[in-house]
């Protein structure tokens, strides 16, 4: 921090990122120099036995040792200066750029010298007897040369930033920075997704995704290692806060258990408990019902998640439902775009225990804004179920990342409500497909008096909420179960309007229900603050992070986290930068969550600029059931009974991203099923 500038170009590394790679290079070069020197000294007489080119071989070995020794000294100096200072204090590392240029300048003759030696060997200008060690050295030399050139080329491609950053003055005068970044991120997203088509849907989607990324990164000069170090520091601080809260709770037994610094989690509540909700919770919102319909949400994924973690048992369960060689036969009319063995449909049947008579429609068609789903009849609960699949492809990821807000006008919700753009488009696609195929209407007509349940997990949960809102004027008694829905789904008024027909489920430290543009900007603010207050070099922080992953966080590390000063919210983070910026938290009268405000300073004048896409905070929908682990996080969660507890919470409690080793694992559908299984057992037996 900031990114390294060499040859008047910005690179994707910092001046303090060369310590660990430099140490590795020093070790490799020292070994290579020792091997070359040993062979030259002990086998110097063997060079006279070469049938041709003995003088070229001696010249090459002497030149290689000189170049290796010089490069080794420069690399040691590079490691030394790169290890100085802190993440934000770059002054002690001002010589790194010049040393790096010197290292590159010596690298050019080194590559040329090795290429020349390889040519001498491959063309037969140097030929030695096979009973000496020299042929082995020459073969190793050729391999080393090819590997070294390849690594240099790959490193340049990975680290070179083709983006020439406009100056702050250019932004103030012409506003060109935003569009420049959006174009760059659009190209990156297309390259990553291997998408070259320029149809209207994909072009709009990629522009929207690029706009989201640009709004997060255009004003920061962070590199990947800065983010990794910041996450280690944030995790350390949160762990310290949790242990402090646990110590206080042991001293004061009446204090509630806390899994989050932003959510006060009370003791286990029974089904009738209303610790947070001001209005009565609908009778149908039961933990047992959520567990039952989570199986439908899991089934919508097909076979990939079904076989995850239980490959042998899942394959045995699928075998009885498979229909091989369906590409040579006609598929069932209710199945659209499954594979040749109908593996997705087989998994759906195995998970839900449904027969073909109970399945009305299944589609696995998947494009941007177009998600797979199925319609089934659940005779056990007397409901017709529409289950929408979550994220399982790059197309789904692009739909997820279209996180801008879009107006939605439906009967039953206040005017001016907004929701996640990608999921609104996905819900409208599902609604169109239901109307075109009449699958839902036929299922409801086949079971007179049955209710309607819409469910999904992750992306499917967000789509299900919007779909339920669109369909509620036609089906006023429908119910929606949203499992791990995205936190940036709907505006506050929209979320409050869904409390009568939407039940959301959040598990543990799950990242997705806490993920929104506001929480991302809040996390960026915390990252900048924790980097600003860190007094350790980056390589040491990253090494500690690797140690924590392998052996856990020690008490000494937690004590050191307590010694880190807390940054002021309005403190300049880059005092020495010419284009400084600060972060402030401005409380809003109408909202219960503070909005992050970014203030840029230019030539002494300040202006307040709200980050794009954070003008209207977005929240979780409906009533929120929170399942949290009852065991310490160091103990592995394998789905055993009694590992989870539950309470009813509020949407505002999930407005902050929690840095945790389980923030991704708790989002897995199998973990959600396990948590709801435990919660359902406790709800049925409160004792």
N, C-alpha and C positions, 0 to 999 in steps of 0.2 A: 504494500500500500504506500504510494500509488503504483500503478503498473510501470514496469521498466521501459524506458525509452532509449533505444539504441539505433544508430543509423537514421535518426530523425523519424523513427516509426515506433508506435506503441506495440508492446508485446503482451501476451497473456500470462506473464509471470511477474513477480515482484523482485526487487533487488535482494530480498531476503529468502528467496526460494532456491538459491543455489547451494545451500549448505549440504543437505543430504545427497543430492545428485553429485555435488563436487566431491564429497567423501567417497562415494562409490567409485567415481572416476579415478580418484587418487589411488585407491586400493588396486583397481584393475591396472592402471598404468604402472604402478610400482611393481606389481607382479610381472607385467610384460617387460618392463625394463630389466628386472632381475633375471628373467629367463633369457633375454637377448644377450645380456652381459655375460651370463654363465656360459652360454653356448659359444660366445665369441672367444672367451678366455680359454675354456677347456678344450674346445674343438678348433682352435685357430689353425692347428696343423692340418685338420681335415680339409680346410679350404684349398690346400695345395693339391688335394686328390681329385678336385673337380675336373672333369674332362674338358670343360669350357667355362669361361667367365669367372674364374676364381678372383680376379682383381675386382670385377663388378660386385661380387658377393661381399668382399671385405669392405668395399666402399659403401655398399648399401647398409651393412650392419653398423658401421661407424656413424653414418648419417642418421640412421634410425635411433641410435642411442643418444645422439646429440639432441635431436628433435624431441624424443620422449623425455629427456631430462629437463629441457627448457619448458616444455608444456606442463610437466609435473610441478615445477616451481610456480608457474603462473596459476595453476589450478589451486595449489595450496594457498596462495595469496587471495585468490577469489573466494575460497571457502572462509578464510579468516575475516575478510571485510564484509562478506555477506552475513556473517553471524553477529555482527555488531548492531547496536541500537535495538529499538523495539519495533513493533509492527507499524505504528504511525510515525515514529521518529526515524526518518530516513537520512538525516544529516551524516551520521557516522558511516553510511554506506555510499557516500558520494563517489568513491573511487571505483565502485563496482562496474559502472558502465564502461569506463576506460579500460579496466582490466578485461572485461568481456570482449571489447573490441580487439585488444591485444591477443587474447586467446583465439579469437576467430582468425586473425591475421596469421597466427602461427599454424592454425588448423589447415589453412589452404595449402602451404607447402608440404605439410605432413601428409595430406591426402594425395597430393601430386607425387610425392616421393614414394609412397606405398603403392600407388597405381603403377609407377614406373618400375618398381621392383617386381610387382606381380607380372607385368608384361615381360620382363626379362626372364622370369621363371617359366611362364606359360609358353613363350616362344622358343624356349630351349637355349637362350643365350647364356643361362646359368644352368649347368647340369652336373650333378655330383653323384658319386657312387651311392648305391642304396644301403650299404652297410654302415653309413655314417648317420649322425643325427640331423644333418643339414637338410635332407629332403623333408623330414617332419616339420622342421622350422619353416621351410618355404611353403608347405601346404597350410600350416597354421597362419602364416602371413597373408596368404591369398584370402582365406576365410575371414580373418580379422579385417582386412581391407574392405571386403564386400559388406560385412556387418556394420562397420563404422560408417561407411558412406550411406548405407540404408538408414541407420539411426539418425544421422545428421539430417537427412532429407525429411524423414518423418517428423523429427523435432521441429524443423522449420515450419512444416505444414500445420502442426498442432499449436505452436506457440505464436506464429505470426498473426497479427490482427490486421486484416485488410482495411479496417475502418480508420480513416483519417479524421480524428475528432475535431469538429469545429470549435472555435474558441467561444468563451462565454460572451464576448462582445458580439460575435456573430449571432448568437442566440437572442440576445437582447434586441439587436437591431433588426434582424431578419426572421428570427424564429425558425431557422433551418435545421436545428439540431434534432428536433423531434421527428421530422419526416425522414431525415438521413438515418436515424436509428431504426425507424420502422421498416425502411427498405432493407437494411442490413438483417434485421431479425426475420423478416419474411423470407429472404434468401436462405438463411440458416435453417429455418423450419422446413422449407421445401427440400433442401438437401438432406436433412435428417430423415424426413419421411419418404424420400425418393419419389416426390411428386413433381411432375413437370407440366401436367395439364393446367390449362388456364380457364376452365369453365367458371361460370359465374359463382356457383356455390363455393368451390374450393378457393377461388381468388379472394372472395370476401372473408372466408374463414381464416385464411392465412394472414390477411391484413389485420384482422381483429386480434389474432394471437400475437402477431408482431407488435401491435400497439400495446398489448398488455405487458410483454417483456420489456419494451422500450420504456414504458412508464416506471418500471421497477429499477432499471439499470442505467438509464441515460445520464443521471446526475451523480452516479457513483463511479469511483475508479478502483473498484475492488477486483481482485483476481480470485480464481477458484480456491487457492490455498488460504486466502483471507477469510472466505466464508467457512471453510473447514475449521480453521482456528477459532473463529467466533462461535461456532456451534459447540466446540469443546468447552469454551469458557462459559457459555450460557448454560450448558448442561451441568457444569461444575457448580455454578451459582445456584441453579434450581435444586440440585441435590442437597446443597448446604441448607437452603431454606426449608426443604422437606424435613431434614433431620432436626432442625431447630424447632419446627412445628411439632414434630413427634415428641421431642423432649418436653416441650411445654404441655403437651396433652397428657404425658405421663404424670406431670406434676399437678395438672388440673384435669381430672378425669372427666369433667363435664364438658370439656371442649370437644368440638366435632372433629372427626377424622377428615383430613384434607388431602386430596390428590392433586390439587392445583392451587397455585397462588392466586388465581382469579376466581375460583369457585369454592364457596364454603359448602362442604358436603356433609350432610347430617347423617345420623345413624340410619340403619335400615328401616325403611318405611313399608308398611303393608299396603295392600292394594287400595285401601280407602284413604291413605294418608295424602294430604294436600299441603306439603310444606311451603310451596312457592305460589301455586296457582290461586288467583283471586276468585275465579269462577269455578263451579264444580266440574270435575273431569267427567267426560261421558262414560257410561257404564261399560261400553264395549272395549275401552282401552285397557286391556289386561295383558300382563306379561306372558301368560300362557298363549294368548292369541297371537302375540308378536312372535313367539317362538314357532308357532305352527306356520305362519305365513312367511317366516324367514326361509323356510325350506323351499318355498316357491321362488323366492328371490335367488337362492342358491342354484336352483334348477335352471333358471334362465341362462346361466353361464354355459350350460352344456357339460361336456366331458372334461375340459381342462382343470377346473377347480374341483371337480368331483374326484379325480384320481390324485390330486395333490395331497401328499402326505399319507396316502393309503393305496398305493399303486396296485398291489396284488389283490387286496380285498375288493377294490373298485372294479378292477378288470373282471373278476369273477361275477360281480353284480351286473356288469354291463353285458356279459356274454349272452344271457338269456333274452336280452332285449334287442340285440343287434340284428340287422338285416343286411347281409353282405351282398355285394354286387348289385346294389340298387341303381348303379349307373347303366346297367343293362336291362333293368326292369323299371316299371313305372312306380314312382314314389307315391305314398299316400297323399290324397288330395289336400289334407290339412297341413302338410309339411312343406315348407318353402326353403330351398337353398341349403339343405343339410348336406353332409358329405356322403360318399357312396355307401357307407355302412350305417348311415343314420346314427352316428355315435352321439351327437348332441341330444337327439330325441331319446335314445336309450338311456342316457344319464338322467334326463328329465323324468322318465318313468321310474327309474331306480330310486331317485331321491324322494319323489312325491307319492310313489305307489299308485299312480294314476294308470288307468287303462286307456286304450285308444278311444273308447266311447266317451271318455270324460275330457278329451282334448279336442278343442274346436279348431284351433289355428295356431301354427308355429311358423315363425319366419326368422331366418338367420341372415337376412339381407343386412349388410352393414356398409355404410358410407358416412361421410361427414354429415352430421345432423340427422342421420337415419340409423336407428338403433334396433337390434333384434328384440323380439318380445313374443309372448305366447298367451293364449286365452284358454283357460281350463275350467272345468266344473268341479267344485269341491263339495261332494255330497256330505262329508263329515261335518262341515260347518254351514252347509246350505248357502254357499256363495259362489258366484262366478268370479274368477280371479284373473286379472290382467297383470302379468309379471314382466317387468322390463329389465333387460340385461344391463349390468354396469360396464365399466371400462375394461376392455379386453383386446383392443387393437389401437393402432396409431390413429385411425379415423375417430375412434372414441376419445382419444386423448386430445385431438384437435377440437372436438366438440366441448370437452371439459374446459379447455383453455380459452374458449370464447367467453370470457368472464365479464364482458361489459354488461351494463344494465339496459334492459329494453322494456318499454311500457307494455303493460298487459291490461286489457279492459274486459272484464267478465262480470256478469251479474253476480252479486254477492260479495264482492270485494270493493273497497273504496276506490275512488278515482285517483289517478296519479300513481298507482302502485307499479313497481318495476320488479323484474326478476332476471335471473341469469340468462343471457341471450342464447347461448348454445342449447340450454335445456328447454327453453321455450320453443325453439325451432324443432328440437327432437320430439317434444310432446305434440306439437302440431302434426308432425309426420305420423306418429302413432295414431292420432285421432283420425287423420285422413285414411290411413290404411284400415282402421276399424270400420269406418263408414263405407269404404269401397268394397271390402270383403263381407260385410255384415256378419262377421264372426261373433261379435259381442251380442248383437241383436238375436242371432239364432240361438246362442247359448242361453240367454235369458228367457227366450220363448220356450225352449226345451225344458226349462225348470221354472215353472211359474211360482212366484213368491220368493225366489232366491234373491239375496242381496248382491251387491257389487263391491269387490275389494280390488284396489290397485296397489301394487307393491313393487319394490325394487331395492337394489343395493347400490350405493355410491352414485354414479351417473344415473343409474336406473331409478334411484330414490328421488333425485331431483326432478327427473323427467316425470316420475309418477305423481309427484306433488302438483306440478303444473298441469298435467293431464287431468288429475282429479278436480282441480279448480275449473278447468275448461268444461268438464263434463257434469259438474255438480248441478247446474241449472236443469239439465235433463234427468239426472239421477240424484235427487236431493238427499237420499239416504246412503250414498256410497261412503266407503271408508278407505283410508289410505294408510299403509304402513311403510314408512320411509326408514330404511336401515342405513346408517352412516351417511346421511345426506351431506352435500357440501355446505359449508358454513355461509358462503356467499351466494345464497340461493334467491332470497326475496327480501324486499324492504320490510320495515318494521310493521307497517299497517297490513301488508300482505300476510306476514307471519302471524299476526294476531287474528286475522280473519280466518286462518286455517285451523285454529285450535279446536274447532268443533268436529273436524273430520280428518285430521292428520295426526298420526302418532309417530314421532321420530325416535330412533334408538341410537345412542352414542355409546361406544365401548372404550373404556380406558383413556389412553393418551392419543387416540386416533387423530391423525393430522387433518383428514379431510373435513370433518365437521367444524373444525376451527379455522379452515382455510377460506379466506376472502381477500379481496384487494386491500381492505383496511388492515386486516391482520398481517398481511404480507408487508405493507408499508410500516406497520408497527414493529415487525420483526427486523426490517431493514434498519429502523431507527435504533433498536437495541443492539444490533450488530455493530453499527458505527460507534455507539457509546462504549460497548465492551472492548472494542479494539482500541478506542481512544484511551481507556483507563488501564489497559494491559501493560505491565512493566516487564514482561518476559519476551525474549525473541521468539519468532514464529516457529522455528524448528523445534524448540523445546516444548511449546504448546502442542504441536502436532505429535511429537514423540509421546507426550503424556496421554494424548487422546488414544493412540495405539495401545498404550499400556492399560488404559481404562477398559478398552474393548476386550483385552485378553484376561486381565486379572481383577477388574473392578476398580472403584474409586476408593483410595485409602483415606484414613482419617487425617493424615497430614495434608493431603490435597484439599480436603474440605476446609481445614483451618486456613490454608493459603487463600482459598476463595473468599473467606471472610475478610481478609486483609485488603482486598481490592477495593479501591475507593468507588463510591457511587457517583456517576457523572450527573451533572446538572442537565436538566432537559433543554435548557436554552443556552448551553455552553457551546461555543464554536468548536467543531470537531477538527478542523484543519486551520489552525491559527496562522500557519505560515503560507497557506495557499492563497494565490491571487484571486481565485474565484471561490470564496468561502461560502458555506451554507450552514444553517443550523436547523435543528428539529425542535419543535415545540408542541406541547399537547394543549389543545384548546377545548375546554369543556363546552358541550353543546347543551342548550336549554331543553330542546325537544328530545334529544337522544340520551340514553343512559350510558352510552359508551363514548369515550373521548375520541375525537377525530384527530388524526395525525396531520399537523400542518408543517409544511416545509417552507422556510424563509430563506431566499437567496439574497445575498448582498453583493452589490456591484457599484464600485466607485463611491462607497460611503452611503449610498441610498439603499433602502430595503423595500422589498415588496413581498406580500404574502401570496403564496401560490399553493393551492390544494393539489396534491398529486392526482393525476387523471384517474378516473373511475372510482374515486373514493368519496365523491360528493354526496352520494346516498349510501349509507352503510347497509349491508345486506346481512341477513341472519338465517338461523335455522328455522324451519317451519314447524307449526303445530305445537303439541305438548311433547316434552322431551323426557324420555326414560334414559337414565344414565347408569350403565353397568361399569363397575370399577373393581379391580382385583382386590381380593381380601388378603393376598399373600404379598410379602416384600417383592419388589421388582427383580431382585437378584435371583429369586427362585424361578426356575423355568416354568412357564405355563404350558402344560400339556393337555389341557382340557379335562382334568380330573374334577370330580364333584367337589363343590365347596370353595372353588377358587374365585368366585365372583359374587358380588353383592350389587344391590341396585337402589336407586332413589329416583324421585321425580325432580327435575330441575327446570331452569329457565333458559331461554335462548341466549341471554346476555352473559351467561356463565361460560360460554364457549366462544368467546370473542378473541382469545389470545392463543397463539400457537405455543404448545409445550414441547420443549426440546427433551426428547426421551428416546432411549434405545428401542422402545416399543411403539413409537409414533406411527410407523408403517405396519408393523405386525398386527396391531389392534384393529387395523382396517380390513384384514382378510376376512372373507365371508365365513370361513370355518371357525375363526375366533369369535365372530358375532354369534354364530349358532351355539357354540360352547357357552358363552356368557349368558345367553337367553335361556339355555337349558337349565343352568344353575339358578338363574333368577326365577324361572317358572316353578322350580321345586320349592324355593323359599316362599314364593307368593302363595302357593297352595298349602304350605305348612309353616305359618309364621312363627311357631314355637321353635 
